[in-house]
Amino acid sequence: MRLQDLAFQTLLQALSNASVTDFVIIEYLPDVGGRVLHTNFGRKPDGTPYVVELGANWVQGLGTPPGPENPVWTLAKNYSNYDSIATFNETGAVDFTDLFDEYEDAYATLEQDAGYILTQNLQDRSARSGLSLAGWKPRMNAAAQAVDWWEFDWEYAFPPNTTFYQWSQENTFVYDENGFNTFIKGEAATFLRDQDPRLLLNTVVANISYDDAGVTITNEDGSCVQADYAVCTFSVGVLQSDAITFEPELPDWKRTGIETFSMGTYTKIFLQFPPDQVFWNTSNQFLLYADPKERGYYPVFQSLDGEGFLPGSGIIFVTVVQSQSYVVESQDEQTTKDQVLAVLRNMFGAENVPEPIAFMYPRWSLEPWVYGSYSNWPPGTTLEMHQNLRANVGRLYFAGEALSANFFGFLHGAWYEGQSVGEKIAGLVKNTNVTGDVHYEILHGTTTGYNSTNGFSLESTFSTYGFE
């Protein structure tokens, strides 16, 4: 098996629960956790580095009583305050927070319309058209475009073109001084021994050969792993890159499913300023910037120099997504730093913003083990097409956030898909009459079956139990 991200942990849990212990894990990175990835950054007063998260940092939808919690939230708890926000444009501080209420009103209408479209199996449309029909039309209003980006792009890494029901309306930004992947490693430790020979780190898969008898995985170092079944948790970006070859080539229905879906990129750019020269109000966790010329141009800054995070650190980061991510990830750091500082100096005044003492950002779109940050479902794509992305090809199975029909793009999507595939593999190993996934050789223009066969549930704790 080649496992990554949270799907790794729940797949192992399902196998362990069925007393299946004969497995091998092949991991590209030097540690488990995949896109739940942290690094050292900057310096504390004692000279040791801080820890910041390069990848997953949010739990989307916590839970709605009396329903169950989001399983990721159960394992990692800390709060983020969305009301702690200040807004700016190129002239400095300016209050346009009233626009948030306008957007939320329109989004409530969009959700109702989306539910009707779903249950009646009507023609799909983008979230942009739904918001526009509900009266939200930001057009050339820079402040409205900034709010639009905050509400949608910041979560999906794409402009408005999808929607989802989740555990609740409440999301949270999680900080753990040991790294957000601590809970993944802690859970994995219940199934893996210290220095477990079944875990192959720093190992790059080159080829996967499969037939009716089993699966053979050949790695770049020349080593091979043979198994009765294998599970891939490659990202959509990796599957689309042709970085791994398959023998025989994956069938047309599978390759079409892979190529149909999108991979978004979400880039956090970190700056540390001298702690005695912090120029922003650290009681505000979020700073929203409305650029007058370009939507999504260094739009949301988050202060880590605050209670519950890294007080006294002088650390702040700004997030860009998709097209702006491609720009910053392809240019040199000095150019990016100059651009970010120019924005901050517009916001706070040039005389108030010093040079940072540390600066860093990842380049997710260029990383060969992921090629992006998380998946997205293009508008108009049917559930059956997504099922072709999910479905196994003989003894070769697939898992990961992109394969979750309900929670694609989110950590808990990886959680559930790992659990589901693990239970299937355990059943196959134990000969309990488990069958493979359905797939569709011929696809039609609209979804014909919103059901568990296609990996879809019409219920979540939010839709079942309502608002908190």
C-alpha positions as CSV (number, residue, x, y, z in Angstrom):
1,M,0.0,0.0,0.0
2,R,1.1,3.6,-0.6
3,L,-0.6,5.8,2.0
4,Q,-0.6,9.4,2.8
5,D,-2.5,12.1,4.8
6,L,-5.3,11.1,7.2
7,A,-6.5,8.3,5.0
8,F,-3.4,6.4,6.2
9,Q,-4.5,6.4,9.8
10,T,-8.1,5.3,9.3
11,L,-7.2,2.7,6.8
12,L,-4.7,1.2,9.3
13,Q,-7.4,1.4,12.0
14,A,-9.9,-0.5,9.9
15,L,-7.3,-3.2,9.1
16,S,-6.2,-3.5,12.7
17,N,-9.8,-3.8,13.9
18,A,-10.1,-6.8,11.5
19,S,-6.8,-8.3,12.8
20,V,-5.1,-7.7,9.4
21,T,-1.5,-6.9,10.2
22,D,0.3,-8.2,7.0
23,F,0.8,-4.9,5.2
24,V,3.5,-2.5,4.0
25,I,3.3,1.3,3.9
26,I,5.3,3.1,1.2
27,E,5.7,6.8,2.0
28,Y,7.5,9.5,-0.1
29,L,8.3,11.8,2.8
30,P,10.5,11.2,5.8
31,D,7.5,11.1,8.2
32,V,3.8,10.3,8.1
33,G,1.2,12.9,7.7
34,G,1.4,13.9,4.0
35,R,-0.2,17.3,3.4
36,V,-0.7,17.8,7.2
37,L,2.9,19.2,7.2
38,H,4.7,21.6,9.4
39,T,8.2,23.1,9.5
40,N,10.5,25.2,11.7
41,F,10.4,29.0,11.1
42,G,11.9,32.1,12.7
43,R,13.4,32.3,16.1
44,K,12.2,32.5,19.7
45,P,14.0,34.7,22.2
46,D,16.0,31.6,23.2
47,G,17.2,31.0,19.7
48,T,15.0,27.9,19.0
49,P,12.6,27.9,16.1
50,Y,8.8,28.2,16.1
51,V,6.7,25.6,14.4
52,V,4.3,26.7,11.6
53,E,1.9,24.7,9.5
54,L,2.6,24.6,5.7
55,G,-0.4,22.5,4.9
56,A,-3.7,21.6,6.6
57,N,-4.5,23.9,9.5
58,W,-8.3,24.0,9.6
59,V,-11.1,21.8,10.8
60,Q,-14.2,22.6,8.6
61,G,-17.5,21.9,10.4
62,L,-17.1,20.9,14.1
63,G,-20.4,19.2,14.8
64,T,-24.0,20.1,15.6
65,P,-25.5,18.8,18.9
66,P,-27.0,16.3,19.5
67,G,-25.2,14.8,16.5
68,P,-21.7,13.5,16.5
69,E,-18.6,15.6,16.1
70,N,-16.4,15.9,13.1
71,P,-13.8,13.1,13.8
72,V,-10.9,15.4,13.0
73,W,-12.2,17.9,15.6
74,T,-12.5,15.2,18.2
75,L,-8.7,14.7,17.9
76,A,-7.6,18.3,17.5
77,K,-9.3,21.1,19.4
78,N,-8.6,24.9,19.5
79,Y,-10.6,27.8,18.4
80,S,-10.4,30.6,15.8
81,N,-12.4,33.8,16.1
82,Y,-13.8,34.9,12.7
83,D,-15.2,38.0,14.3
84,S,-11.6,39.1,15.1
85,I,-11.1,40.9,11.8
86,A,-10.0,44.3,10.6
87,T,-10.4,45.4,6.9
88,F,-8.1,47.5,4.7
89,N,-7.7,48.8,1.2
90,E,-4.8,50.6,-0.5
91,T,-5.4,53.7,1.6
92,G,-5.2,52.0,4.9
93,A,-7.8,50.9,7.4
94,V,-11.4,51.1,6.1
95,D,-14.4,49.4,7.5
96,F,-16.4,47.3,5.0
97,T,-17.4,44.5,7.4
98,D,-21.1,45.2,6.7
99,L,-20.6,43.3,3.4
100,F,-20.1,40.1,5.3
101,D,-23.8,40.1,6.3
102,E,-24.8,40.8,2.7
103,Y,-22.8,37.8,1.5
104,E,-24.1,35.5,4.2
105,D,-27.7,36.4,3.3
106,A,-27.1,35.5,-0.3
107,Y,-25.2,32.3,0.6
108,A,-28.2,31.1,2.7
109,T,-30.4,31.4,-0.3
110,L,-27.8,29.7,-2.5
111,E,-27.7,26.7,0.0
112,Q,-31.5,26.4,-0.1
113,D,-31.4,26.4,-3.9
114,A,-28.5,23.9,-4.0
115,G,-30.5,21.5,-1.8
116,Y,-33.5,21.8,-4.1
117,I,-31.3,21.2,-7.2
118,L,-29.7,18.2,-5.6
119,T,-32.8,16.5,-4.3
120,Q,-34.7,17.1,-7.6
121,N,-31.7,16.2,-9.8
122,L,-31.9,19.4,-11.7
123,Q,-29.3,20.9,-14.0
124,D,-26.2,21.9,-11.9
125,R,-24.9,25.4,-11.8
126,S,-21.9,27.2,-10.3
127,A,-22.0,28.8,-6.9
128,R,-21.2,32.1,-8.7
129,S,-24.5,31.9,-10.6
130,G,-26.3,30.9,-7.4
131,L,-24.9,33.9,-5.5
132,S,-25.7,36.2,-8.3
133,L,-29.3,35.0,-8.5
134,A,-29.5,35.6,-4.7
135,G,-28.4,39.2,-5.2
136,W,-24.6,39.0,-4.4
137,K,-22.8,40.7,-7.4
138,P,-19.4,42.1,-6.3
139,R,-18.5,43.1,-9.9
140,M,-15.9,45.9,-9.8
141,N,-16.3,46.7,-6.1
142,A,-12.9,45.9,-4.6
143,A,-14.2,45.6,-1.0
144,A,-17.0,43.2,-2.1
145,Q,-14.5,41.2,-4.1
146,A,-12.3,40.9,-1.0
147,V,-15.3,39.6,1.0
148,D,-16.1,37.2,-1.8
149,W,-12.6,35.9,-1.7
150,W,-12.6,35.6,2.1
151,E,-15.9,33.7,2.0
152,F,-15.2,31.3,-0.8
153,D,-11.8,31.2,-2.4
154,W,-10.0,31.0,0.9
155,E,-11.8,27.7,1.6
156,Y,-11.9,26.0,-1.8
157,A,-8.8,27.5,-3.4
158,F,-11.0,28.4,-6.3
159,P,-13.5,31.2,-7.2
160,P,-17.1,30.3,-6.4
161,N,-18.0,27.1,-8.2
162,T,-19.2,24.6,-5.7
163,T,-20.9,24.2,-2.3
164,F,-21.2,21.6,0.4
165,Y,-22.9,20.6,3.6
166,Q,-20.7,19.8,6.5
167,W,-20.8,19.1,10.2
168,S,-21.8,22.7,11.1
169,Q,-21.2,26.2,10.1
170,E,-18.4,26.6,12.6
171,N,-14.8,26.2,11.3
172,T,-11.6,26.5,13.3
173,F,-7.9,27.2,12.8
174,V,-5.9,24.7,14.8
175,Y,-2.4,25.3,16.3
176,D,-0.3,22.6,18.0
177,E,3.2,23.6,19.0
178,N,4.3,20.0,18.0
179,G,2.6,20.2,14.6
180,F,-0.9,19.5,13.5
181,N,0.1,16.0,12.4
182,T,0.8,15.1,16.0
183,F,-2.7,13.5,16.3
184,I,-2.1,11.5,13.1
185,K,1.2,10.2,14.4
186,G,-0.3,9.5,17.8
187,E,-3.1,7.4,16.3
188,A,-0.7,5.6,13.9
189,A,1.5,4.7,16.9
190,T,-1.3,2.4,18.1
191,F,-0.9,0.3,15.0
192,L,2.8,0.7,14.2
193,R,5.8,-0.2,16.4
194,D,8.8,2.0,16.8
195,Q,11.1,1.6,13.8
196,D,8.4,-0.7,12.3
197,P,9.8,-2.4,9.2
198,R,6.4,-2.3,7.5
199,L,6.7,1.5,7.2
200,L,9.0,2.5,4.3
201,L,9.8,6.2,4.6
202,N,11.7,8.3,1.9
203,T,10.5,5.8,-0.7
204,V,9.3,7.0,-4.1
205,V,6.9,4.8,-6.1
206,A,7.7,4.6,-9.8
207,N,5.4,1.9,-11.3
208,I,2.3,0.0,-10.2
209,S,1.6,-3.3,-12.0
210,Y,-1.7,-5.1,-11.3
211,D,-3.6,-8.1,-12.5
212,D,-6.1,-10.6,-11.2
213,A,-3.5,-12.2,-9.0
214,G,-2.2,-9.2,-7.1
215,V,-0.3,-5.9,-7.3
216,T,3.5,-5.2,-7.7
217,I,4.8,-1.8,-6.7
218,T,8.3,-0.9,-8.1
219,N,10.1,2.0,-6.4
220,E,12.7,4.4,-7.8
221,D,15.4,2.8,-5.8
222,G,14.7,-0.5,-7.5
223,S,13.0,-2.2,-4.6
224,C,9.6,-4.0,-5.1
225,V,6.6,-4.8,-3.0
226,Q,4.2,-7.5,-3.9
227,A,0.7,-7.7,-2.4
228,D,-2.7,-9.3,-2.8
229,Y,-4.2,-5.8,-2.8
230,A,-2.9,-2.2,-2.9
231,V,-4.4,1.1,-1.9
232,C,-3.2,4.4,-3.6
233,T,-3.7,7.7,-1.8
234,F,-2.0,9.8,-4.5
235,S,-3.4,13.2,-4.8
236,V,-5.4,14.1,-7.9
237,G,-2.4,16.3,-8.9
238,V,-0.1,13.3,-8.8
239,L,-2.5,11.1,-10.7
240,Q,-2.8,13.8,-13.4
241,S,0.9,14.3,-13.6
242,D,1.9,10.9,-15.0
243,A,4.6,10.7,-12.4
244,I,3.7,7.1,-11.7
245,T,3.1,4.6,-14.5
246,F,0.5,1.9,-14.4
247,E,0.7,-1.5,-16.1
248,P,-1.6,-2.1,-17.7
249,E,-2.6,1.5,-18.3
250,L,-5.6,2.5,-16.3
251,P,-8.9,2.0,-18.3
252,D,-10.5,5.0,-20.1
253,W,-13.3,5.4,-17.5
254,K,-10.7,5.7,-14.7
255,R,-8.4,8.1,-16.5
256,T,-11.4,10.3,-17.5
257,G,-12.5,10.4,-13.9
258,I,-9.0,11.5,-12.8
259,E,-8.6,14.1,-15.5
260,T,-12.1,15.6,-14.9
261,F,-11.4,16.7,-11.3
262,S,-9.3,19.7,-10.3
263,M,-6.5,20.3,-7.9
264,G,-6.4,23.6,-6.0
265,T,-3.3,25.3,-4.6
266,Y,-3.3,27.1,-1.3
267,T,-0.1,28.9,-0.3
268,K,0.7,30.4,3.1
269,I,3.5,33.0,3.1
270,F,5.1,33.5,6.5
271,L,6.9,36.6,7.8
272,Q,8.5,37.2,11.2
273,F,9.0,40.8,12.2
274,P,11.1,42.0,15.2
275,P,8.7,41.3,18.2
276,D,9.3,44.9,19.5
277,Q,8.3,46.4,16.1
278,V,4.9,44.6,15.6
279,F,2.8,47.1,13.7
280,W,-0.6,45.4,13.6
281,N,-3.2,45.1,16.4
282,T,-2.5,41.6,17.7
283,S,-6.0,41.4,19.1
284,N,-7.2,41.1,15.5
285,Q,-6.6,37.5,14.2
286,F,-7.5,38.4,10.6
287,L,-6.7,41.3,8.4
288,L,-8.6,41.5,5.1
289,Y,-7.1,43.6,2.2
290,A,-9.1,44.8,-0.8
291,D,-6.7,45.4,-3.6
292,P,-8.0,48.1,-6.1
293,K,-6.8,46.3,-9.2
294,E,-6.5,42.5,-8.7
295,R,-8.9,40.1,-6.9
296,G,-7.1,37.8,-4.4
297,Y,-3.9,39.8,-4.4
298,Y,-2.4,39.0,-0.9
299,P,-5.9,39.3,0.6
300,V,-6.0,37.7,4.0
301,F,-3.3,38.1,6.7
302,Q,-3.5,36.0,9.9
303,S,-1.6,37.0,13.0
304,L,0.0,34.2,14.9
305,D,1.2,36.8,17.5
306,G,-1.8,36.4,19.7
307,E,-3.3,34.5,22.6
308,G,-3.7,30.8,21.9
309,F,-1.1,30.8,19.1
310,L,2.4,32.3,19.3
311,P,2.2,35.5,21.5
312,G,5.2,37.7,21.3
313,S,6.5,36.0,18.1
314,G,6.1,38.8,15.6
315,I,4.8,36.2,13.1
316,I,2.1,36.9,10.6
317,F,1.2,35.1,7.4
318,V,-0.8,35.8,4.2
319,T,-2.6,33.3,2.1
320,V,-3.0,33.2,-1.7
321,V,-4.7,30.5,-3.8
322,Q,-4.8,29.1,-7.3
323,S,-3.7,31.6,-10.0
324,Q,-1.9,33.8,-7.5
325,S,-0.3,30.7,-5.9
326,Y,1.1,29.8,-9.3
327,V,2.6,33.2,-9.6
328,V,4.3,33.3,-6.2
329,E,5.4,29.7,-6.3
330,S,7.1,30.2,-9.7
331,Q,8.9,33.5,-8.8
332,D,11.8,34.1,-6.5
333,E,11.3,34.8,-2.8
334,Q,12.6,38.3,-2.9
335,T,10.0,39.3,-5.5
336,T,7.2,37.8,-3.4
337,K,8.6,39.5,-0.2
338,D,8.7,42.9,-1.9
339,Q,5.1,42.5,-3.1
340,V,3.8,41.4,0.3
341,L,5.7,44.3,2.1
342,A,4.2,46.8,-0.4
343,V,0.7,45.6,0.5
344,L,1.4,45.8,4.2
345,R,2.9,49.3,3.8
346,N,-0.3,50.3,2.0
347,M,-2.3,49.0,4.9
348,F,-0.3,50.4,7.8
349,G,2.0,53.1,6.3
350,A,5.5,52.6,4.9
351,E,7.1,54.2,7.9
352,N,5.5,51.6,10.2
353,V,6.5,48.3,8.5
354,P,10.1,47.2,9.0
355,E,11.9,44.5,7.1
356,P,11.1,41.0,8.3
357,I,13.7,39.0,10.1
358,A,12.4,35.7,8.6
359,F,10.5,34.9,5.4
360,M,9.4,31.6,3.9
361,Y,6.6,29.9,1.9
362,P,6.1,26.4,0.4
363,R,5.6,25.7,-3.3
364,W,2.8,23.1,-3.3
365,S,2.1,23.2,-7.0
366,L,5.7,22.2,-7.7
367,E,6.0,19.4,-5.1
368,P,6.3,16.1,-7.0
369,W,4.6,14.1,-4.3
370,V,1.4,16.2,-4.4
371,Y,1.3,18.9,-7.2
372,G,-1.2,21.1,-5.4
373,S,-3.0,21.3,-2.0
374,Y,-6.4,19.7,-2.3
375,S,-9.1,18.7,-4.8
376,N,-12.2,20.5,-6.1
377,W,-15.3,19.3,-7.9
378,P,-16.0,21.2,-11.1
379,P,-19.5,22.4,-11.7
380,G,-21.7,20.1,-13.9
381,T,-19.7,17.0,-13.0
382,T,-21.9,14.1,-12.1
383,L,-21.7,11.8,-9.1
384,E,-21.1,8.9,-11.4
385,M,-18.1,10.6,-12.8
386,H,-16.8,11.0,-9.3
387,Q,-17.5,7.4,-8.6
388,N,-15.2,6.5,-11.5
389,L,-12.5,8.5,-9.7
390,R,-13.2,6.5,-6.5
391,A,-13.6,3.0,-8.0
392,N,-11.1,0.3,-7.7
393,V,-9.4,-1.2,-10.8
394,G,-9.2,-4.9,-10.0
395,R,-7.1,-5.4,-6.9
396,L,-5.9,-1.8,-7.0
397,Y,-7.9,0.5,-4.7
398,F,-7.8,4.3,-4.1
399,A,-8.4,6.5,-1.1
400,G,-7.9,10.1,0.0
401,E,-9.8,13.4,0.4
402,A,-10.6,13.7,-3.4
403,L,-12.5,10.5,-3.3
404,S,-15.1,11.6,-0.7
405,A,-18.3,12.6,-2.5
406,N,-19.5,14.6,0.6
407,F,-16.3,16.0,1.9
408,F,-13.8,16.3,-1.0
409,G,-11.0,18.8,-0.2
410,F,-11.3,18.3,3.6
411,L,-9.4,16.3,6.2
412,H,-12.5,14.4,7.3
413,G,-13.0,13.4,3.6
414,A,-9.7,11.6,3.8
415,W,-10.7,10.1,7.2
416,Y,-13.9,8.6,5.9
417,E,-12.4,7.3,2.6
418,G,-9.5,5.7,4.4
419,Q,-11.9,4.0,6.8
420,S,-14.2,2.8,4.0
421,V,-11.4,1.3,1.8
422,G,-9.7,-0.3,4.8
423,E,-13.0,-2.1,5.7
424,K,-13.3,-3.3,2.1
425,I,-9.7,-4.6,2.0
426,A,-10.1,-6.3,5.4
427,G,-13.3,-8.0,4.1
428,L,-11.6,-9.2,1.0
429,V,-8.7,-10.6,3.0
430,K,-11.1,-12.3,5.3
431,N,-13.2,-13.6,2.4
432,T,-16.4,-12.0,3.7
433,N,-18.1,-11.7,0.3
434,V,-17.1,-8.0,-0.1
435,T,-17.3,-6.8,-3.7
436,G,-15.4,-4.0,-5.5
437,D,-16.8,-0.6,-6.3
438,V,-19.1,0.1,-9.1
439,H,-18.0,2.2,-12.0
440,Y,-19.6,3.5,-15.2
441,E,-18.4,2.8,-18.7
442,I,-21.0,5.2,-20.2
443,L,-21.8,8.5,-18.5
444,H,-24.8,10.7,-19.0
445,G,-25.4,14.5,-18.4
446,T,-27.0,14.4,-15.0
447,T,-26.5,12.3,-11.9
448,T,-28.9,9.3,-11.7
449,G,-28.2,8.0,-8.3
450,Y,-27.4,10.0,-5.1
451,N,-26.8,6.9,-2.9
452,S,-24.1,5.1,-0.9
453,T,-23.2,3.0,-4.0
454,N,-21.8,6.2,-5.4
455,G,-20.2,7.1,-2.0
456,F,-22.8,9.8,-1.3
457,S,-24.9,10.5,1.8
458,L,-27.7,13.1,1.9
459,E,-27.1,13.5,5.6
460,S,-24.5,15.3,7.7
461,T,-24.9,16.4,11.3
462,F,-25.6,19.9,10.0
463,S,-28.3,19.0,7.6
464,T,-29.8,16.5,10.1
465,Y,-29.7,18.6,13.2
466,G,-29.7,22.1,11.8
467,F,-28.1,25.2,13.2
468,E,-26.5,25.2,16.6
